[in-house]
């Protein structure tokens, strides 16, 4: 038995396609657990109608919600994916096989898909997002498998992460506890590229914010983007910061994607500035309360 754990907030529109993908799985011994994380739409009703075990978590926060979902199942194997992901039919079969070999934590592959006529934002997403690095010690919960005993041993996700970064933290804490991450590239989920700028910028802001917490806890490079504003205005630096080789892009596409990369980098500068300022404010507030 393997439990598919999906945290959702206002995802009633996305859940049916994920449900269709799960119904098409070749591995049939699974339970789908959906955590309704303070949704304002019919997320819970849609999930229940498609056979999911629905768990409510009224406090927004993906780490806390996933812990609540895991607590609701007794499955010895766990598979994490998101409402906007589309697992391929053999995803669970492949992921479960990797876990059943005794691997405590496994990372599947995430393939970014685009529309038939992708815009610049889709091109940018496809060029760098979810790029796998075998040397990296973490993987996103868009496609992550874990044995239940390993999950319990490290105490699950750290619910103190306010935005994102909880998946990085989980993997790094697991490694410290002796549960190393291995790759399971044959287990594939597809994830559509964003088509609009706003969600891309919000995600970039939150990623830069999360790096501040990950630096303090794990020593990861903090991503202090504000120290190097050059990519906002200089040549193709913004593309290269995301590992994109401009030479591989047609000239007209290069200019459009560069504009997206620069705006993304600007959001990261904002996030890397806001994180320490907010932390300093919380520290001062705490000191004031103690003195009172």
Secondary structure as a PSIPRED ss2 file (coil, helix, strand):
# PSIPRED VFORMAT (PSIPRED V4.0)

   1 X C   1.000  0.000  0.000
   2 X E   0.000  0.000  1.000
   3 X E   0.000  0.000  1.000
   4 X E   0.000  0.000  1.000
   5 X E   0.000  0.000  1.000
   6 X E   0.000  0.000  1.000
   7 X E   0.000  0.000  1.000
   8 X E   0.000  0.000  1.000
   9 X C   1.000  0.000  0.000
  10 X C   1.000  0.000  0.000
  11 X C   1.000  0.000  0.000
  12 X H   0.000  1.000  0.000
  13 X H   0.000  1.000  0.000
  14 X H   0.000  1.000  0.000
  15 X H   0.000  1.000  0.000
  16 X H   0.000  1.000  0.000
  17 X H   0.000  1.000  0.000
  18 X H   0.000  1.000  0.000
  19 X H   0.000  1.000  0.000
  20 X H   0.000  1.000  0.000
  21 X H   0.000  1.000  0.000
  22 X H   0.000  1.000  0.000
  23 X H   0.000  1.000  0.000
  24 X C   1.000  0.000  0.000
  25 X C   1.000  0.000  0.000
  26 X C   1.000  0.000  0.000
  27 X C   1.000  0.000  0.000
  28 X C   1.000  0.000  0.000
  29 X C   1.000  0.000  0.000
  30 X E   0.000  0.000  1.000
  31 X E   0.000  0.000  1.000
  32 X E   0.000  0.000  1.000
  33 X E   0.000  0.000  1.000
  34 X E   0.000  0.000  1.000
  35 X E   0.000  0.000  1.000
  36 X E   0.000  0.000  1.000
  37 X C   1.000  0.000  0.000
  38 X C   1.000  0.000  0.000
  39 X C   1.000  0.000  0.000
  40 X C   1.000  0.000  0.000
  41 X C   1.000  0.000  0.000
  42 X C   1.000  0.000  0.000
  43 X H   0.000  1.000  0.000
  44 X H   0.000  1.000  0.000
  45 X H   0.000  1.000  0.000
  46 X H   0.000  1.000  0.000
  47 X H   0.000  1.000  0.000
  48 X H   0.000  1.000  0.000
  49 X H   0.000  1.000  0.000
  50 X C   1.000  0.000  0.000
  51 X C   1.000  0.000  0.000
  52 X C   1.000  0.000  0.000
  53 X E   0.000  0.000  1.000
  54 X E   0.000  0.000  1.000
  55 X E   0.000  0.000  1.000
  56 X E   0.000  0.000  1.000
  57 X C   1.000  0.000  0.000
  58 X C   1.000  0.000  0.000
  59 X C   1.000  0.000  0.000
  60 X C   1.000  0.000  0.000
  61 X C   1.000  0.000  0.000
  62 X H   0.000  1.000  0.000
  63 X H   0.000  1.000  0.000
  64 X H   0.000  1.000  0.000
  65 X H   0.000  1.000  0.000
  66 X H   0.000  1.000  0.000
  67 X H   0.000  1.000  0.000
  68 X H   0.000  1.000  0.000
  69 X H   0.000  1.000  0.000
  70 X H   0.000  1.000  0.000
  71 X H   0.000  1.000  0.000
  72 X C   1.000  0.000  0.000
  73 X C   1.000  0.000  0.000
  74 X C   1.000  0.000  0.000
  75 X C   1.000  0.000  0.000
  76 X C   1.000  0.000  0.000
  77 X E   0.000  0.000  1.000
  78 X E   0.000  0.000  1.000
  79 X E   0.000  0.000  1.000
  80 X E   0.000  0.000  1.000
  81 X C   1.000  0.000  0.000
  82 X C   1.000  0.000  0.000
  83 X C   1.000  0.000  0.000
  84 X C   1.000  0.000  0.000
  85 X E   0.000  0.000  1.000
  86 X E   0.000  0.000  1.000
  87 X E   0.000  0.000  1.000
  88 X C   1.000  0.000  0.000
  89 X C   1.000  0.000  0.000
  90 X C   1.000  0.000  0.000
  91 X H   0.000  1.000  0.000
  92 X H   0.000  1.000  0.000
  93 X H   0.000  1.000  0.000
  94 X H   0.000  1.000  0.000
  95 X H   0.000  1.000  0.000
  96 X H   0.000  1.000  0.000
  97 X H   0.000  1.000  0.000
  98 X H   0.000  1.000  0.000
  99 X H   0.000  1.000  0.000
 100 X H   0.000  1.000  0.000
 101 X C   1.000  0.000  0.000
 102 X C   1.000  0.000  0.000
 103 X C   1.000  0.000  0.000
 104 X C   1.000  0.000  0.000
 105 X E   0.000  0.000  1.000
 106 X E   0.000  0.000  1.000
 107 X E   0.000  0.000  1.000
 108 X E   0.000  0.000  1.000
 109 X E   0.000  0.000  1.000
 110 X E   0.000  0.000  1.000
 111 X E   0.000  0.000  1.000
 112 X E   0.000  0.000  1.000
 113 X E   0.000  0.000  1.000
 114 X C   1.000  0.000  0.000
 115 X C   1.000  0.000  0.000
 116 X C   1.000  0.000  0.000
 117 X C   1.000  0.000  0.000
 118 X C   1.000  0.000  0.000
 119 X C   1.000  0.000  0.000
 120 X H   0.000  1.000  0.000
 121 X H   0.000  1.000  0.000
 122 X H   0.000  1.000  0.000
 123 X H   0.000  1.000  0.000
 124 X H   0.000  1.000  0.000
 125 X H   0.000  1.000  0.000
 126 X H   0.000  1.000  0.000
 127 X H   0.000  1.000  0.000
 128 X H   0.000  1.000  0.000
 129 X C   1.000  0.000  0.000
 130 X C   1.000  0.000  0.000
 131 X C   1.000  0.000  0.000
 132 X C   1.000  0.000  0.000
 133 X C   1.000  0.000  0.000
 134 X C   1.000  0.000  0.000
 135 X C   1.000  0.000  0.000
 136 X C   1.000  0.000  0.000
 137 X C   1.000  0.000  0.000
 138 X C   1.000  0.000  0.000
 139 X C   1.000  0.000  0.000
 140 X C   1.000  0.000  0.000
 141 X C   1.000  0.000  0.000
 142 X C   1.000  0.000  0.000
 143 X C   1.000  0.000  0.000
 144 X E   0.000  0.000  1.000
 145 X E   0.000  0.000  1.000
 146 X E   0.000  0.000  1.000
 147 X E   0.000  0.000  1.000
 148 X H   0.000  1.000  0.000
 149 X H   0.000  1.000  0.000
 150 X H   0.000  1.000  0.000
 151 X H   0.000  1.000  0.000
 152 X H   0.000  1.000  0.000
 153 X H   0.000  1.000  0.000
 154 X C   1.000  0.000  0.000
 155 X C   1.000  0.000  0.000
 156 X C   1.000  0.000  0.000
 157 X C   1.000  0.000  0.000
 158 X C   1.000  0.000  0.000
 159 X C   1.000  0.000  0.000
 160 X C   1.000  0.000  0.000
 161 X C   1.000  0.000  0.000
 162 X C   1.000  0.000  0.000
 163 X C   1.000  0.000  0.000
 164 X C   1.000  0.000  0.000
 165 X C   1.000  0.000  0.000
 166 X H   0.000  1.000  0.000
 167 X H   0.000  1.000  0.000
 168 X H   0.000  1.000  0.000
 169 X H   0.000  1.000  0.000
 170 X H   0.000  1.000  0.000
 171 X H   0.000  1.000  0.000
 172 X H   0.000  1.000  0.000
 173 X H   0.000  1.000  0.000
 174 X H   0.000  1.000  0.000
 175 X H   0.000  1.000  0.000
 176 X H   0.000  1.000  0.000
 177 X C   1.000  0.000  0.000
 178 X C   1.000  0.000  0.000
 179 X C   1.000  0.000  0.000
 180 X C   1.000  0.000  0.000
 181 X E   0.000  0.000  1.000
 182 X E   0.000  0.000  1.000
 183 X E   0.000  0.000  1.000
 184 X E   0.000  0.000  1.000
 185 X E   0.000  0.000  1.000
 186 X E   0.000  0.000  1.000
 187 X E   0.000  0.000  1.000
 188 X E   0.000  0.000  1.000
 189 X E   0.000  0.000  1.000
 190 X E   0.000  0.000  1.000
 191 X E   0.000  0.000  1.000
 192 X E   0.000  0.000  1.000
 193 X C   1.000  0.000  0.000
 194 X C   1.000  0.000  0.000
 195 X C   1.000  0.000  0.000
 196 X C   1.000  0.000  0.000
 197 X H   0.000  1.000  0.000
 198 X H   0.000  1.000  0.000
 199 X H   0.000  1.000  0.000
 200 X H   0.000  1.000  0.000
 201 X H   0.000  1.000  0.000
 202 X H   0.000  1.000  0.000
 203 X H   0.000  1.000  0.000
 204 X H   0.000  1.000  0.000
 205 X H   0.000  1.000  0.000
 206 X H   0.000  1.000  0.000
 207 X H   0.000  1.000  0.000
 208 X H   0.000  1.000  0.000
 209 X H   0.000  1.000  0.000
 210 X H   0.000  1.000  0.000
 211 X H   0.000  1.000  0.000
 212 X H   0.000  1.000  0.000
 213 X H   0.000  1.000  0.000
 214 X H   0.000  1.000  0.000
 215 X H   0.000  1.000  0.000
 216 X H   0.000  1.000  0.000
 217 X H   0.000  1.000  0.000
 218 X H   0.000  1.000  0.000
 219 X C   1.000  0.000  0.000
 220 X C   1.000  0.000  0.000
 221 X C   1.000  0.000  0.000
 222 X C   1.000  0.000  0.000
 223 X C   1.000  0.000  0.000
 224 X C   1.000  0.000  0.000
 225 X H   0.000  1.000  0.000
 226 X H   0.000  1.000  0.000
 227 X H   0.000  1.000  0.000
 228 X C   1.000  0.000  0.000
 229 X H   0.000  1.000  0.000
 230 X H   0.000  1.000  0.000
 231 X H   0.000  1.000  0.000
 232 X H   0.000  1.000  0.000
 233 X C   1.000  0.000  0.000
 234 X C   1.000  0.000  0.000
 235 X C   1.000  0.000  0.000
 236 X C   1.000  0.000  0.000
 237 X H   0.000  1.000  0.000
 238 X H   0.000  1.000  0.000
 239 X H   0.000  1.000  0.000
 240 X H   0.000  1.000  0.000
 241 X H   0.000  1.000  0.000
 242 X C   1.000  0.000  0.000
 243 X C   1.000  0.000  0.000
 244 X C   1.000  0.000  0.000
 245 X C   1.000  0.000  0.000
 246 X H   0.000  1.000  0.000
 247 X H   0.000  1.000  0.000
 248 X H   0.000  1.000  0.000
 249 X C   1.000  0.000  0.000
 250 X C   1.000  0.000  0.000
 251 X H   0.000  1.000  0.000
 252 X H   0.000  1.000  0.000
 253 X H   0.000  1.000  0.000
 254 X H   0.000  1.000  0.000
 255 X H   0.000  1.000  0.000
 256 X H   0.000  1.000  0.000
 257 X H   0.000  1.000  0.000
 258 X H   0.000  1.000  0.000
 259 X H   0.000  1.000  0.000
 260 X H   0.000  1.000  0.000
 261 X H   0.000  1.000  0.000
 262 X H   0.000  1.000  0.000
 263 X H   0.000  1.000  0.000
 264 X H   0.000  1.000  0.000
 265 X H   0.000  1.000  0.000
 266 X H   0.000  1.000  0.000
 267 X H   0.000  1.000  0.000
 268 X H   0.000  1.000  0.000
 269 X H   0.000  1.000  0.000
 270 X H   0.000  1.000  0.000
 271 X H   0.000  1.000  0.000
 272 X H   0.000  1.000  0.000
 273 X H   0.000  1.000  0.000
 274 X H   0.000  1.000  0.000
 275 X H   0.000  1.000  0.000
 276 X H   0.000  1.000  0.000
 277 X H   0.000  1.000  0.000
 278 X H   0.000  1.000  0.000
 279 X H   0.000  1.000  0.000
 280 X H   0.000  1.000  0.000
 281 X H   0.000  1.000  0.000
 282 X H   0.000  1.000  0.000
 283 X H   0.000  1.000  0.000
 284 X H   0.000  1.000  0.000
 285 X H   0.000  1.000  0.000
 286 X H   0.000  1.000  0.000
 287 X H   0.000  1.000  0.000
 288 X H   0.000  1.000  0.000
 289 X H   0.000  1.000  0.000
 290 X H   0.000  1.000  0.000
 291 X H   0.000  1.000  0.000
 292 X C   1.000  0.000  0.000
